[in-house]
Amino acid sequence: MPKPAAHHPLSTPFAQSLHEAVETFRALAALEPEISAAADSVLACLKSGGKLLFCGNGGSAADSAHIATEFTCRFSADRRPYPAISLTADGGLLTAVGNDYAFQEIFARQVRAYGRRGDILIALTSSGKSRNILSAVEEARRIGVKSIVILGKGGGFTKGAADLEIMVPGTVTARIQEAQKFLLHVLCELVEPGLEKE
């Protein structure tokens, strides 16, 4: 009886996706200096009484809400809560600003409302081509709020706009988003030990 034909290791969609994910995550090792710098900034912000503002679109909006929760509730250890606001969370506010002004302003207007010197805006964009993210970063700079942007696909027109940028390598949106979530969890892991306990 003939043996079944051998499959090339990347001959299935699952194998291809797994290969892309592994390669993307391996490339993240080069980003250790940037994620360490981001963690230092976030820790200094929170310990000095500042707050974090998070934003993103689509899957990045969900990740923004997720990571804001890790700071205000807790990540792994019991500790006091810290102020972190997801600018994606209020559907009424987002639709009002989008309707009365422009979709491009949905985050920038909130940065203007909530942001103060000493705060940090953390924005996520897998393409770097989200006008509302760029507007939020520009507004943060205008009012003296530090900005950290986690980017993908070369950064698009958002590249160079933030105080600190973390560029995830690759061109596949799903892999970039998975890597962004990993980096955000590492950010929490780096910051958590320095946060005040209850």
Residue, then its C-alpha position, 0 to 999 in steps of 0.5 A: m500500500p503506498k504511503p500518503a504523500a508527505h506534507h510540506p510543513l507550511s502546506t496548511p493554513f494552520a501551519q502557515s499561521l503558526h509559522e508567521a506567529v513564531e517569526t513575528f514573536r521572535a522578532l520582538a526580541a529587538l524591541e526590549p529597549e523600547i518596551s523597557a523605556a515604555a514601562d519606565s515612563v508608565l511607572a513614573c506616571l502612575k507613581s506621580g499621580g498621573k493617569l493612562l489613556f488608551c485608544g485604538n480601532g477595531g481589535s485594538a479598541a478591544d485591546s485598549a479596554h483590556i489593558a486599561t482594565e489590567f491597571t485599574c483592576r489588577f494584573s496579577a497581584d493584589r495592589r491599589p487601583y491605578p487610573a487608566i481610561s479606555l477612550t474606546a469604551d463609551g459608545g454614546l460619546l464616540t458617536a456624538v463626537g463622530n456625528d457632531y465633529a468628525f470620526q477623526e476627532i473621537f480620541a483627540r477630543q477625549v485627550r483634550a478633555y481628560g489629559r493633563r501634563g504628567d499623563i500618558l496616551i498609549a495608542l495602538t494601530s496595526s497599520g499606522k494609518s488611522r487618522n483618529i490615532l494620529s489626531a489623538v497623538e497630535e493633541a497629546r503633544r499640544i497639551g503636554v501629554k506624553s504619547i506611546v504608540i505601538l505600530g505595525k506595517g512600517g508605521g504609516f503616516t503615524k511613524g515619528a509622531a509620538d514621544l516613543e514608538i514601538m514598531v511591531p515587524g510584519t505585514v499580517t494584521a492578525r499577527i501584528q495584533e497578537a504581538q501588540k497584545f503580548l507587548l502590552h502584557v509584558l508592559c504590565e509585567l514590567v510595571e506591576p512590581g513597582l506599583e504600590k500595594e494596598 
